[in-house]
Amino acid sequence: MRLPGRPDDGDRGSITLMLLALFVALIALAGIVIDGGAKLNQAENANAIAQEAARAGAGMVNQANALASGRFTVDPDQAVAAAWQYLAKNGYDRANGYIDSVSRVGNESIQVSVTVTSRTRVLSIIGIDTMTSTGAATASLVTGVTGPGR
């Protein structure tokens, strides 16, 4: 029995569907804000890790050459080993979710690349389980102070 002045029941439940759609959109927006901020922080950390590892390797003096000739030069192989050692010593290895590469760039530079993968906090609700950030740094293998034209 239909009461006079009451709307037809054809629209019943439509507000529930609209609220459900808005709720999903709000959860996705919260995920973008929370996990997006975490991704920016993660990218900054990946760059910092790469820079520190490159710095650790860049100062490796070739001791044999320094003792023999009195000249301080950097040993590129020791530089690469020191960068790997820095990464391992500080827990930045594959077992802890980091993918690293350290390589020589000629005889005068070392390049470190770090890829960090972590789990999302909110976006996993909609199927995005991980996020990845890569940081890279290059350090010149120099010793001492160099002036212009040298």
C-alpha positions in Angstrom: 0.0 0.0 0.0 1.4 3.3 -1.1 1.0 6.3 1.3 0.0 9.6 -0.3 2.9 12.1 -0.6 5.6 9.4 -0.4 8.0 8.9 -3.3 8.0 5.8 -5.5 10.3 3.0 -4.3 12.2 3.0 -7.6 15.0 5.2 -6.2 15.4 3.2 -3.0 19.1 2.3 -2.3 20.6 4.7 -4.8 22.1 6.9 -2.0 23.9 3.7 -0.7 25.5 3.1 -4.1 26.6 6.7 -4.3 28.1 6.6 -0.8 29.9 3.4 -1.6 31.5 4.9 -4.8 32.5 8.0 -2.8 34.0 5.9 -0.1 36.2 3.9 -2.6 37.3 7.2 -4.1 38.2 8.6 -0.7 40.2 5.5 0.2 42.1 5.8 -3.1 42.8 9.5 -2.5 44.0 8.8 1.0 46.3 6.0 -0.4 47.7 8.5 -3.0 48.4 11.0 -0.2 49.9 8.6 2.3 51.7 6.2 0.0 52.7 9.1 -2.4 54.4 10.9 0.5 56.1 7.7 1.5 57.3 7.2 -2.1 58.8 10.7 -2.1 60.6 10.0 1.2 61.8 6.6 -0.2 63.2 8.3 -3.4 65.1 10.8 -1.2 66.5 8.0 0.9 67.5 6.0 -2.2 69.5 9.0 -3.5 71.1 9.6 -0.1 72.2 5.9 0.1 73.7 6.1 -3.4 75.5 9.3 -2.6 77.0 8.0 0.6 78.2 4.7 -1.0 79.8 6.7 -3.9 81.5 9.0 -1.3 82.8 6.0 0.6 84.4 4.6 -2.5 85.7 7.9 -3.9 88.4 8.4 -1.3 90.1 5.1 -1.6 93.8 6.0 -2.1 96.1 3.6 -3.9 98.5 3.0 -1.0 101.1 1.2 -3.0 101.4 4.0 -5.4 101.4 6.6 -2.7 104.2 4.9 -0.8 106.3 4.2 -4.0 106.0 7.6 -5.7 104.6 10.0 -3.1 101.6 10.7 -5.4 98.1 10.1 -4.1 95.9 8.5 -6.6 92.6 6.6 -6.2 92.5 2.9 -6.9 89.2 2.4 -8.9 88.9 -1.3 -7.9 89.3 -0.4 -4.2 86.7 2.3 -4.7 84.2 -0.1 -6.1 84.9 -2.6 -3.3 84.6 0.2 -0.6 81.2 1.3 -2.0 79.9 -2.3 -1.9 81.3 -2.7 1.6 79.4 0.5 2.7 76.2 -0.8 1.3 76.6 -4.2 2.9 77.7 -2.8 6.3 74.7 -0.6 6.5 72.2 -3.2 5.5 71.5 -2.0 2.0 71.6 -5.3 0.3 69.2 -7.5 -1.7 68.1 -9.4 1.4 66.7 -6.2 2.9 64.8 -5.1 -0.2 67.6 -3.1 -1.9 68.9 -3.8 -5.4 72.3 -2.2 -5.9 74.9 -1.7 -8.6 78.3 -0.2 -8.3 80.4 0.4 -11.4 83.5 2.3 -12.6 83.0 5.1 -15.1 86.4 5.2 -16.7 89.3 5.5 -14.3 88.0 8.7 -12.7 84.5 8.1 -11.5 82.4 5.6 -9.6 78.7 5.2 -10.1 76.3 3.8 -7.5 72.7 2.9 -8.2 70.2 1.8 -5.5 66.7 0.6 -6.0 64.5 0.4 -3.0 61.2 -1.5 -2.9 58.8 -1.3 -0.1 55.2 -2.3 0.7 52.4 0.2 0.4 50.2 1.0 3.4 46.9 2.0 2.0 47.1 1.4 -1.8 47.3 -2.4 -1.2 43.5 -2.2 -0.6 43.1 -1.5 -4.4 45.8 -4.0 -5.5 49.0 -1.9 -5.5 51.2 -3.8 -3.1 54.7 -2.3 -3.6 56.4 0.8 -4.7 59.9 1.2 -6.1 62.3 4.1 -6.1 65.7 4.4 -7.6 68.6 6.6 -6.6 71.9 7.1 -8.3 75.1 9.0 -7.6 78.4 9.5 -9.3 81.5 10.5 -7.4 84.8 11.6 -8.9 87.8 9.7 -7.8 90.2 12.5 -6.8 92.5 13.2 -3.9 93.7 16.5 -2.6 92.7 19.9 -3.7 92.9 20.7 -7.4 93.1 24.2 -8.7 91.9 25.7 -12.0 93.6 24.4 -15.1 94.7 21.1 -13.4 
